[in-house]
Amino acid sequence: MSRLARAVSLPLPPWLAHALRAQRGPVPWNAVTRGALAAGPLLVAALVAGRASLGVVAAIAAMLAGINDRPGSRRASVKRIGVPALAGAAGLLVGTYAGQHLGALALTLVLTAIGLPAGAVSAAGPVASATGTQLLVATAVGAGMPLPDPGWQRVLAFLAGAGWLLALRLALPTPGSLTGDLRLGFRFDGERAAVADVYDAVAALLDAAGTEHAVTRRAALTAALDHAQDALSGPRLRRHASSAAERRLHAQYAAALPLAEAATALAWAGEPVPARAGAGPRRLAAAVRGGTHTGPLPAPDRSAPGLRALDDALLHAAVAFDQGGGGDLHTRRRSPRAVLRTVLGAGGREYGLRVGLCFGASAAVAQALHHGHWYGQHQHWYWLPATAVFLVKPDLGPLASRVLCRAAGTVLGALVFAGFAAVLPRPEGLVALVAVSGALLPVAARHFAAQTAVVTVLVLALVMVGGEPQASAGRIGETLLACAIVLLVGHLPMPGQRGGGVRARLAAAGGAAHAYLTHVLDGADDRATRWTLRREAYRALAEARSAIALAAAELPSLARHSTGADEVAAVLERLVDTTTACAVHLDDTGRLTPRHVRRLAELRDELAERRERLGRPRLPGQPLAG
């Protein structure tokens, strides 16, 4: 084999492989439609009214809301889009008045001070992360964007832009949702799809029992349950008219929990199950999607505790589907105190320090260049801190991958826009370009470089619609400078142990696993609590796995701080699987077999060993210690 062939056959380093990886899936035509109808009409209305600057602000808000417009239910989108938009409006107001009344030094200190808590909050979850990001971006825009309008008008325009996108999300039907049973309506199609996917995932896990695919299918079931949990956790829409439909969806989700438990126990046993075992969950999935009755469900063989639990769960589901009543187990129970611990913990402190330092440093550099007239006629100094915010956030991907994708996407987007700007009529052609970019944004979100390229085109078009000259060169220069700042800050030593975010997620997963195991071994007969604890354990593990995967794809100098975390998470997953198998067996016989006891002891020893290698992060409750 030649030297070139050997080089080509070598695997790519994780940080480069992550930068080249893109998500796959069907085109989200509903999101594409919303994107096309979001910023473009807002700009047209503002131009007709002679308030182009406010139209630009509204279009920016619609763009940011579109970035947060992810697949899922309408009820979940209210929080996912609305909460960051409110934070963005607050940031725009603060940034506007700070930029008007403070000098460069004082403004830099204010921006740094805002960046610290906004970064720390990002550790609490995806919505909190989007909230912190939008707060900082809007603050930078308010402080540096030259607009003739007073602050309160900017805020109203920002809220109008985000509210318009949210209204489209709530009002527009999903393509194809009106071709089926019209009695179902379309307002809860996202919830129905999410709950139906849970039943399909249960069937897939049953099919994989006793095979090498069981672990992957169990992880897919966890993801489906997480998605359904989020889909049902938003505010109630049309509370009085749709209460029956909502109760039915909650009952159908709750009925899936014992099925998921039984399927996990059967997969843990490592033996194949009869093929007909998966037929029942698939019929339940079809009933959820079509709003139909389940009909007769094929009963599995009752020769083992797991199969008996599956049969009982199918009977329970059939009753719940017919009566439309059941437990309301969809809410993730996270107390404010737990969220505060996450924000103030090691992960939150590390997020906050890096985001605050990077946001403040980029603002200082940008203002120094701006006041020194290094920018020439393109004095968009706020681009630098706004770009740095998206680059420094650890939950948005590995640092090297983010920097590479941001740089490549910005250069591509700026060059594409420069070509369009040379031939398009103004402002009509630019407004059309904004509408096209908004439509492409949901598809481009599958890869950070593609998303960056589309956002770059959209932002540069908005700048020109606002009456400023073409600024492609300035956009490229500021992005490359932001990449350099973020790379430097990302590798600076910080107080405390590196990898705080990963260790915090592992600690939460360990605490949830311990709470679940304790409840099961105590012999408590409260199954609703048990299923809630089981859900929290698997969800915390999924979040830890995501954080570990991102950390492992960092450059070697950063990735080494989380070495061994994946092994700890794997042991915790096996522990939760074993706990589930123990729960099903205790329900059936009232006692554990020697195999269950031996497996718990082995996992106790393995967990202690893995934690020791990792550096022994203290897990809440010290699960399985001694």
C-alpha positions as CSV (number, residue, x, y, z in Angstrom):
1,M,0.0,0.0,0.0
2,S,1.3,3.4,-0.9
3,R,2.1,6.1,1.7
4,L,-0.8,8.2,0.3
5,A,-3.3,5.3,0.5
6,R,-2.2,4.6,4.1
7,A,-2.7,8.3,5.0
8,V,-6.2,8.3,3.4
9,S,-7.2,5.2,5.2
10,L,-6.3,6.6,8.6
11,P,-9.3,7.7,10.7
12,L,-9.8,11.4,11.1
13,P,-9.1,13.0,14.5
14,P,-12.4,13.4,16.5
15,W,-12.3,17.2,16.3
16,L,-12.1,17.2,12.5
17,A,-14.6,14.3,12.0
18,H,-17.1,16.3,14.1
19,A,-16.7,19.3,11.9
20,L,-17.4,17.3,8.8
21,R,-20.4,15.5,10.2
22,A,-23.9,16.7,9.3
23,Q,-27.4,15.6,10.5
24,R,-29.7,13.8,8.1
25,G,-33.4,13.6,7.7
26,P,-36.3,14.7,5.6
27,V,-36.7,18.4,4.7
28,P,-38.8,20.1,7.4
29,W,-41.2,21.8,4.9
30,N,-43.3,23.3,7.7
31,A,-40.2,25.1,9.1
32,V,-39.1,26.1,5.6
33,T,-42.5,27.7,5.1
34,R,-42.3,29.6,8.4
35,G,-38.8,30.8,7.5
36,A,-39.9,32.2,4.2
37,L,-42.8,34.0,5.8
38,A,-40.9,35.4,8.8
39,A,-38.4,38.1,8.1
40,G,-39.4,39.0,4.6
41,P,-42.9,40.2,5.3
42,L,-41.7,42.1,8.3
43,L,-39.2,44.0,6.2
44,V,-41.8,44.7,3.5
45,A,-44.2,46.1,6.1
46,A,-41.5,48.3,7.6
47,L,-40.3,49.6,4.3
48,V,-43.9,50.5,3.3
49,A,-44.3,52.4,6.7
50,G,-41.0,54.2,6.2
51,R,-39.4,52.5,9.3
52,A,-36.7,50.4,7.7
53,S,-34.5,50.4,10.8
54,L,-37.3,48.9,13.0
55,G,-37.9,46.3,10.2
56,V,-34.3,45.3,10.5
57,V,-34.6,44.8,14.2
58,A,-37.8,42.8,13.8
59,A,-36.1,40.6,11.1
60,I,-33.2,40.0,13.4
61,A,-35.5,38.8,16.1
62,A,-37.4,36.5,13.7
63,M,-34.0,35.1,12.5
64,L,-33.0,34.3,16.1
65,A,-36.4,32.8,16.8
66,G,-36.0,30.7,13.7
67,I,-32.8,29.3,14.9
68,N,-34.7,28.1,18.1
69,D,-37.6,26.8,16.0
70,R,-36.7,23.1,16.3
71,P,-38.9,20.0,15.5
72,G,-41.4,19.2,18.2
73,S,-44.8,20.1,19.4
74,R,-46.4,23.6,19.3
75,R,-46.7,23.7,23.1
76,A,-43.0,23.1,23.5
77,S,-42.2,25.8,21.0
78,V,-43.8,28.4,23.2
79,K,-41.1,28.0,25.7
80,R,-38.3,27.2,23.3
81,I,-38.9,30.3,21.2
82,G,-40.7,32.6,23.7
83,V,-38.3,32.5,26.7
84,P,-35.2,33.4,24.7
85,A,-37.1,36.1,22.8
86,L,-38.0,37.8,26.1
87,A,-34.4,37.6,27.2
88,G,-33.3,39.0,23.9
89,A,-35.7,42.0,24.3
90,A,-34.3,42.6,27.8
91,G,-30.8,42.5,26.5
92,L,-31.6,44.8,23.6
93,L,-33.0,47.4,26.0
94,V,-30.0,47.2,28.4
95,G,-27.5,47.3,25.5
96,T,-29.2,50.2,23.9
97,Y,-29.1,52.5,26.9
98,A,-25.7,51.2,28.0
99,G,-24.3,52.0,24.6
100,Q,-25.8,55.5,24.6
101,H,-24.7,56.6,28.0
102,L,-21.4,54.6,28.9
103,G,-17.9,55.0,27.7
104,A,-15.9,52.2,26.1
105,L,-14.4,51.0,29.4
106,A,-17.6,51.0,31.4
107,L,-19.5,49.4,28.5
108,T,-17.0,46.6,28.3
109,L,-17.3,46.0,32.1
110,V,-21.1,45.9,31.8
111,L,-21.0,43.4,28.9
112,T,-18.6,41.2,30.8
113,A,-20.8,41.3,33.9
114,I,-23.8,40.3,31.8
115,G,-21.8,37.5,30.2
116,L,-21.0,35.8,33.4
117,P,-24.5,34.8,34.6
118,A,-25.7,34.4,31.0
119,G,-23.0,31.8,30.4
120,A,-23.6,30.0,33.7
121,V,-27.4,29.7,33.1
122,S,-26.5,27.8,29.9
123,A,-25.6,24.8,31.9
124,A,-29.2,24.3,33.0
125,G,-30.4,23.0,29.6
126,P,-31.1,23.8,26.0
127,V,-33.7,26.4,26.5
128,A,-31.6,28.1,29.2
129,S,-28.6,28.0,26.8
130,A,-30.6,29.6,24.0
131,T,-31.9,32.2,26.5
132,G,-28.3,33.1,27.5
133,T,-27.1,33.3,23.9
134,Q,-30.0,35.5,22.7
135,L,-29.6,37.8,25.7
136,L,-25.9,38.4,24.9
137,V,-26.4,38.7,21.2
138,A,-29.2,41.3,21.6
139,T,-27.2,43.2,24.2
140,A,-24.3,43.5,21.8
141,V,-26.6,44.6,18.9
142,G,-28.4,47.1,21.1
143,A,-25.1,48.6,22.3
144,G,-23.4,48.9,18.9
145,M,-25.9,48.9,16.1
146,P,-26.5,52.5,14.8
147,L,-30.2,52.9,14.8
148,P,-32.2,56.2,14.9
149,D,-35.1,54.7,17.0
150,P,-35.4,55.0,20.8
151,G,-34.8,52.0,22.9
152,W,-38.4,51.2,23.7
153,Q,-39.3,51.1,20.0
154,R,-36.5,48.7,19.3
155,V,-37.7,46.4,22.0
156,L,-41.3,46.4,20.7
157,A,-40.0,45.7,17.1
158,F,-37.8,42.9,18.5
159,L,-40.8,41.3,20.3
160,A,-43.0,41.8,17.3
161,G,-40.5,39.9,15.1
162,A,-40.1,37.0,17.5
163,G,-43.8,37.0,18.2
164,W,-44.6,36.8,14.5
165,L,-42.5,33.7,14.0
166,L,-44.1,32.1,17.1
167,A,-47.5,32.9,15.8
168,L,-46.6,31.2,12.5
169,R,-45.4,28.2,14.5
170,L,-48.7,27.9,16.4
171,A,-51.1,28.7,13.6
172,L,-49.8,27.1,10.4
173,P,-50.7,23.4,10.0
174,T,-48.0,20.8,9.3
175,P,-48.1,19.8,5.6
176,G,-50.1,16.6,5.3
177,S,-51.8,17.0,8.7
178,L,-55.1,18.0,7.1
179,T,-55.3,15.1,4.8
180,G,-56.2,12.5,7.5
181,D,-59.0,12.5,10.1
182,L,-60.0,16.1,10.3
183,R,-61.5,15.5,13.7
184,L,-58.0,15.3,15.2
185,G,-57.1,18.8,14.0
186,F,-53.5,19.8,13.6
187,R,-52.6,21.6,16.8
188,F,-51.5,18.5,18.6
189,D,-49.9,16.7,15.6
190,G,-46.4,17.1,17.1
191,E,-47.5,15.6,20.4
192,R,-49.2,12.7,18.7
193,A,-46.1,12.0,16.5
194,A,-43.8,12.1,19.6
195,V,-46.0,9.7,21.6
196,A,-46.4,7.3,18.7
197,D,-42.6,7.3,18.2
198,V,-42.3,6.0,21.8
199,Y,-44.4,2.9,21.0
200,D,-42.5,2.3,17.8
201,A,-39.3,2.5,19.8
202,V,-40.6,0.0,22.3
203,A,-41.4,-2.4,19.4
204,A,-37.9,-1.9,18.0
205,L,-36.3,-2.7,21.3
206,L,-38.4,-5.9,21.7
207,D,-37.3,-6.9,18.2
208,A,-33.6,-6.4,19.1
209,A,-33.8,-8.3,22.4
210,G,-31.0,-10.9,22.5
211,T,-29.1,-9.2,19.7
212,E,-26.1,-6.9,19.5
213,H,-28.5,-4.0,18.6
214,A,-30.3,-4.0,21.9
215,V,-28.1,-1.3,23.5
216,T,-28.6,1.0,20.6
217,R,-32.4,0.4,20.5
218,R,-32.6,1.1,24.2
219,A,-30.8,4.4,23.7
220,A,-33.3,5.2,20.9
221,L,-36.2,4.5,23.2
222,T,-34.7,6.9,25.8
223,A,-34.5,9.6,23.1
224,A,-38.1,9.0,22.0
225,L,-39.3,9.2,25.6
226,D,-37.3,12.4,26.2
227,H,-38.8,14.0,23.0
228,A,-42.3,13.0,24.0
229,Q,-41.8,14.3,27.5
230,D,-40.7,17.7,26.1
231,A,-43.5,17.7,23.6
232,L,-46.1,17.4,26.4
233,S,-44.4,19.8,28.9
234,G,-45.3,23.1,27.4
235,P,-48.2,25.4,28.3
236,R,-51.6,24.1,27.5
237,L,-53.1,25.5,24.2
238,R,-56.8,26.0,23.9
239,R,-57.2,24.8,27.5
240,H,-61.0,24.3,27.5
241,A,-61.7,23.2,24.0
242,S,-58.8,20.7,23.9
243,S,-58.8,19.4,27.4
244,A,-60.1,16.0,26.4
245,A,-57.5,15.7,23.6
246,E,-54.7,16.6,26.0
247,R,-55.9,14.2,28.7
248,R,-55.8,11.4,26.1
249,L,-52.3,12.3,25.0
250,H,-51.1,12.3,28.6
251,A,-52.8,8.9,29.2
252,Q,-51.2,7.5,26.1
253,Y,-47.7,8.7,27.1
254,A,-48.2,7.4,30.7
255,A,-49.3,4.0,29.3
256,A,-46.0,3.7,27.4
257,L,-43.9,3.9,30.6
258,P,-44.6,0.4,31.9
259,L,-44.2,-1.0,28.3
260,A,-40.8,0.7,28.1
261,E,-39.9,-0.8,31.5
262,A,-40.9,-4.3,30.4
263,A,-39.1,-4.0,27.1
264,T,-35.9,-2.8,28.8
265,A,-36.0,-5.8,31.3
266,L,-36.4,-8.2,28.4
267,A,-33.5,-6.7,26.6
268,W,-31.4,-6.9,29.8
269,A,-32.1,-10.6,30.0
270,G,-30.3,-11.1,26.7
271,E,-32.7,-13.6,25.2
272,P,-34.8,-13.2,22.1
273,V,-38.5,-12.7,22.5
274,P,-41.3,-14.0,20.2
275,A,-41.8,-11.9,17.1
276,R,-45.4,-11.2,18.0
277,A,-44.3,-9.3,21.1
278,G,-43.6,-6.1,19.1
279,A,-47.0,-6.3,17.3
280,G,-48.9,-4.8,20.2
281,P,-46.8,-1.6,20.6
282,R,-46.9,-1.1,16.9
283,R,-50.7,-1.2,16.9
284,L,-50.7,1.3,19.7
285,A,-48.4,3.6,17.7
286,A,-50.8,3.5,14.8
287,A,-53.8,4.2,17.1
288,V,-52.0,7.3,18.4
289,R,-51.2,8.6,15.0
290,G,-54.6,8.0,13.5
291,G,-56.7,8.7,16.6
292,T,-58.3,5.3,16.2
293,H,-59.1,2.5,18.6
294,T,-56.4,-0.1,19.3
295,G,-58.5,-3.1,18.4
296,P,-57.5,-6.5,19.8
297,L,-53.8,-6.6,20.8
298,P,-51.8,-9.8,20.4
299,A,-50.9,-11.1,23.8
300,P,-47.3,-12.2,24.2
301,D,-46.3,-15.5,25.9
302,R,-46.4,-15.2,29.7
303,S,-43.5,-17.6,30.4
304,A,-41.1,-15.1,32.0
305,P,-41.4,-12.2,34.4
306,G,-40.6,-9.7,31.6
307,L,-43.1,-11.2,29.2
308,R,-45.8,-11.1,31.9
309,A,-45.0,-7.5,32.7
310,L,-45.3,-6.7,28.9
311,D,-48.7,-8.4,28.7
312,D,-49.9,-6.6,31.8
313,A,-48.6,-3.3,30.3
314,L,-50.4,-3.9,27.0
315,L,-53.7,-4.6,28.9
316,H,-53.2,-1.4,30.9
317,A,-52.5,0.6,27.7
318,A,-55.7,-0.8,26.0
319,V,-57.8,0.4,28.9
320,A,-56.0,3.8,29.0
321,F,-56.5,4.3,25.2
322,D,-60.2,3.5,25.4
323,Q,-61.0,5.6,28.5
324,G,-58.6,8.5,27.8
325,G,-57.6,8.7,31.5
326,G,-54.3,8.1,33.2
327,G,-51.5,9.4,35.2
328,D,-50.0,12.8,34.4
329,L,-46.4,11.7,34.3
330,H,-45.1,13.9,31.5
331,T,-43.6,16.7,33.6
332,R,-39.9,16.6,34.4
333,R,-39.7,17.4,38.0
334,R,-36.7,19.7,38.5
335,S,-37.0,22.0,41.5
336,P,-35.7,25.5,41.3
337,R,-33.1,24.5,43.9
338,A,-31.8,21.8,41.6
339,V,-31.5,24.2,38.7
340,L,-29.7,26.7,40.9
341,R,-27.3,24.0,42.0
342,T,-26.5,23.3,38.3
343,V,-26.0,27.0,37.5
344,L,-23.8,27.6,40.5
345,G,-22.0,24.3,40.3
346,A,-18.7,23.4,38.5
347,G,-20.3,23.2,35.1
348,G,-22.1,26.5,35.4
349,R,-19.1,28.3,36.8
350,E,-16.9,27.1,33.9
351,Y,-19.5,28.1,31.4
352,G,-19.9,31.5,33.0
353,L,-16.3,32.3,33.3
354,R,-15.5,31.4,29.7
355,V,-18.5,33.1,28.2
356,G,-18.1,36.3,30.3
357,L,-14.4,36.6,29.6
358,C,-14.8,35.9,25.9
359,F,-17.8,38.3,25.5
360,G,-16.0,41.1,27.4
361,A,-12.6,40.6,25.6
362,S,-14.2,40.6,22.2
363,A,-16.2,43.8,23.1
364,A,-13.0,45.5,24.3
365,V,-11.1,44.6,21.2
366,A,-13.9,45.6,18.9
367,Q,-14.3,49.0,20.5
368,A,-10.6,49.6,20.5
369,L,-10.6,48.9,16.7
370,H,-13.7,51.0,16.3
371,H,-12.5,54.1,18.1
372,G,-9.2,53.7,16.4
373,H,-11.0,53.9,13.0
374,W,-9.4,50.6,11.9
375,Y,-12.8,49.5,10.6
376,G,-13.0,52.2,8.0
377,Q,-16.6,52.8,6.9
378,H,-17.8,49.5,8.2
379,Q,-18.2,50.3,11.9
380,H,-20.1,47.2,13.0
381,W,-18.1,46.6,16.2
382,Y,-21.0,44.7,17.8
383,W,-20.5,41.8,15.2
384,L,-17.3,40.7,17.0
385,P,-18.9,40.1,20.5
386,A,-22.1,38.7,18.9
387,T,-20.0,36.2,16.9
388,A,-17.9,35.3,19.9
389,V,-21.1,34.3,21.8
390,F,-22.0,31.6,19.3
391,L,-18.4,30.4,19.2
392,V,-17.7,30.2,22.9
393,K,-20.8,28.3,24.1
394,P,-19.5,24.8,25.0
395,D,-22.9,23.2,24.5
396,L,-23.0,24.2,20.8
397,G,-20.3,21.7,19.8
398,P,-16.6,21.1,20.3
399,L,-14.5,24.3,20.2
400,A,-12.3,23.4,17.2
401,S,-15.3,22.3,15.2
402,R,-17.2,25.4,15.9
403,V,-14.3,27.6,14.9
404,L,-13.6,25.8,11.7
405,C,-17.3,25.7,10.7
406,R,-17.8,29.4,11.6
407,A,-14.8,30.5,9.6
408,A,-15.7,28.5,6.6
409,G,-19.4,29.3,6.7
410,T,-18.7,33.1,7.1
411,V,-16.3,33.2,4.2
412,L,-18.7,31.3,1.9
413,G,-21.7,33.3,3.0
414,A,-19.9,36.6,2.5
415,L,-18.7,35.7,-0.9
416,V,-22.1,34.5,-2.0
417,F,-23.7,37.7,-0.7
418,A,-21.1,39.9,-2.5
419,G,-22.1,38.3,-5.7
420,F,-25.8,38.8,-5.1
421,A,-25.4,42.3,-3.9
422,A,-23.7,43.3,-7.2
423,V,-26.7,42.3,-9.3
424,L,-29.8,42.5,-7.2
425,P,-32.0,45.6,-7.2
426,R,-32.4,47.5,-4.0
427,P,-34.3,47.1,-1.7
428,E,-36.6,44.6,-3.5
429,G,-33.9,42.1,-4.4
430,L,-32.4,42.2,-0.9
431,V,-35.8,41.6,0.7
432,A,-36.2,38.6,-1.5
433,L,-32.8,37.4,-0.5
434,V,-33.7,37.7,3.2
435,A,-36.9,35.6,2.6
436,V,-34.9,32.9,0.7
437,S,-32.3,32.8,3.5
438,G,-35.0,32.5,6.1
439,A,-36.5,29.5,4.2
440,L,-33.1,27.8,3.9
441,L,-32.2,28.3,7.6
442,P,-34.1,25.2,8.9
443,V,-32.4,23.0,6.4
444,A,-29.0,24.6,7.0
445,A,-29.3,24.0,10.7
446,R,-28.1,20.4,10.1
447,H,-24.5,21.7,9.9
448,F,-23.0,24.6,11.7
449,A,-21.0,25.8,8.7
450,A,-24.1,25.8,6.4
451,Q,-26.1,27.6,9.1
452,T,-23.4,30.2,9.4
453,A,-23.3,30.7,5.7
454,V,-27.1,31.3,5.5
455,V,-27.1,33.6,8.6
456,T,-24.2,35.6,7.1
457,V,-26.1,36.2,3.9
458,L,-29.2,37.2,5.8
459,V,-27.4,39.5,8.2
460,L,-25.5,41.3,5.4
461,A,-28.7,41.7,3.4
462,L,-30.4,43.3,6.5
463,V,-27.5,45.7,6.9
464,M,-27.9,46.9,3.4
465,V,-31.7,47.2,3.7
466,G,-31.0,49.4,6.7
467,G,-29.2,51.8,4.5
468,E,-25.5,50.8,5.1
469,P,-23.0,49.9,2.5
470,Q,-22.0,46.3,1.6
471,A,-19.9,44.8,4.4
472,S,-18.7,41.4,3.3
473,A,-15.1,42.1,3.9
474,G,-15.7,43.4,7.4
475,R,-17.8,40.4,8.3
476,I,-15.0,38.0,7.3
477,G,-12.4,40.0,9.2
478,E,-14.4,40.2,12.4
479,T,-15.4,36.5,12.3
480,L,-11.7,35.4,11.9
481,L,-10.8,37.7,14.8
482,A,-13.6,36.3,16.9
483,C,-12.3,32.8,16.1
484,A,-8.9,33.7,17.3
485,I,-10.2,35.2,20.6
486,V,-12.4,32.2,21.3
487,L,-9.6,29.7,20.6
488,L,-7.3,31.7,23.1
489,V,-10.0,31.9,25.8
490,G,-11.1,28.3,25.3
491,H,-7.6,27.1,26.2
492,L,-6.9,29.4,29.1
493,P,-6.6,27.7,32.5
494,M,-9.6,28.4,34.8
495,P,-10.1,28.0,38.6
496,G,-11.1,24.5,39.6
497,Q,-10.9,21.3,37.7
498,R,-11.3,21.3,33.9
499,G,-14.2,19.4,32.4
500,G,-16.6,20.7,35.0
501,G,-19.6,20.5,32.7
502,V,-19.0,16.8,32.0
503,R,-18.4,16.0,35.7
504,A,-21.5,17.9,36.7
505,R,-23.6,15.9,34.2
506,L,-22.1,12.7,35.4
507,A,-22.8,13.7,39.0
508,A,-26.5,14.3,38.1
509,A,-26.7,11.0,36.3
510,G,-25.2,9.2,39.3
511,G,-27.6,10.8,41.7
512,A,-30.6,10.0,39.6
513,A,-29.4,6.4,39.2
514,H,-28.9,6.1,43.0
515,A,-32.4,7.5,43.7
516,Y,-34.0,5.0,41.3
517,L,-32.0,2.0,42.7
518,T,-32.9,3.0,46.3
519,H,-36.6,3.2,45.5
520,V,-36.6,-0.2,43.8
521,L,-34.6,-2.0,46.5
522,D,-36.7,-0.5,49.2
523,G,-39.7,-2.4,47.8
524,A,-41.9,0.7,47.6
525,D,-45.2,-0.1,45.8
526,D,-45.5,3.4,44.2
527,R,-45.1,2.6,40.5
528,A,-45.8,6.1,39.4
529,T,-42.9,7.4,41.4
530,R,-40.7,4.5,40.2
531,W,-41.5,5.3,36.5
532,T,-40.7,9.0,37.1
533,L,-37.4,8.2,38.8
534,R,-36.6,5.8,36.0
535,R,-37.3,8.5,33.4
536,E,-35.1,11.0,35.2
537,A,-32.2,8.4,35.5
538,Y,-32.2,7.7,31.8
539,R,-32.7,11.3,30.8
540,A,-29.8,12.4,33.0
541,L,-27.6,9.7,31.5
542,A,-28.5,10.8,28.0
543,E,-27.5,14.4,28.8
544,A,-24.2,13.1,30.3
545,R,-23.6,11.1,27.2
546,S,-24.1,14.2,25.0
547,A,-21.8,16.3,27.1
548,I,-19.1,13.5,27.0
549,A,-19.4,13.1,23.2
550,L,-18.8,16.8,22.7
551,A,-15.9,16.9,25.1
552,A,-14.3,13.9,23.4
553,A,-14.4,15.7,20.1
554,E,-12.3,18.6,21.4
555,L,-8.7,19.1,20.6
556,P,-6.5,16.7,22.5
557,S,-5.4,19.3,25.0
558,L,-9.0,19.8,26.1
559,A,-10.4,16.3,25.5
560,R,-7.9,14.7,27.9
561,H,-9.7,16.3,30.9
562,S,-12.8,14.1,30.3
563,T,-10.9,10.9,29.6
564,G,-12.7,8.0,31.3
565,A,-16.0,9.8,31.6
566,D,-17.6,7.6,28.9
567,E,-16.7,4.4,30.8
568,V,-18.4,5.8,34.0
569,A,-21.5,6.7,32.0
570,A,-21.6,3.2,30.4
571,V,-21.5,1.6,33.9
572,L,-24.3,3.8,35.1
573,E,-26.4,2.9,32.1
574,R,-25.9,-0.8,32.9
575,L,-26.8,-0.1,36.5
576,V,-30.1,1.6,35.5
577,D,-30.8,-1.3,33.1
578,T,-30.2,-3.8,35.9
579,T,-32.3,-1.8,38.3
580,T,-35.2,-1.9,35.7
581,A,-34.8,-5.6,35.4
582,C,-34.9,-5.9,39.2
583,A,-38.0,-3.8,39.4
584,V,-39.9,-6.0,36.9
585,H,-38.7,-9.2,38.7
586,L,-39.7,-7.9,42.1
587,D,-43.2,-7.1,40.8
588,D,-43.6,-10.6,39.6
589,T,-41.9,-12.7,42.4
590,G,-41.2,-10.4,45.3
591,R,-37.5,-11.3,45.4
592,L,-34.4,-11.0,43.4
593,T,-32.5,-13.9,41.8
594,P,-28.8,-14.6,42.5
595,R,-28.1,-13.3,39.0
596,H,-29.6,-9.9,39.9
597,V,-27.8,-9.6,43.2
598,R,-24.5,-10.7,41.6
599,R,-24.9,-8.2,38.8
600,L,-25.5,-5.3,41.2
601,A,-22.4,-6.2,43.2
602,E,-20.3,-6.4,40.0
603,L,-21.6,-3.0,38.9
604,R,-20.9,-1.5,42.3
605,D,-17.2,-2.6,42.1
606,E,-16.8,-1.5,38.5
607,L,-18.4,1.9,39.2
608,A,-16.0,2.5,42.1
609,E,-13.0,1.6,39.9
610,R,-14.1,3.7,37.0
611,R,-14.8,6.7,39.2
612,E,-11.3,6.3,40.7
613,R,-9.7,6.5,37.3
614,L,-11.7,9.5,36.3
615,G,-10.6,11.4,39.4
616,R,-13.5,10.4,41.6
617,P,-16.1,13.2,41.1
618,R,-18.3,13.0,44.1
619,L,-21.7,11.8,43.0
620,P,-24.8,12.8,45.0
621,G,-25.6,10.2,47.6
622,Q,-22.4,8.2,46.8
623,P,-24.3,5.5,44.9
624,L,-23.3,1.9,45.5
625,A,-20.5,3.0,47.9
626,G,-19.5,0.1,50.1
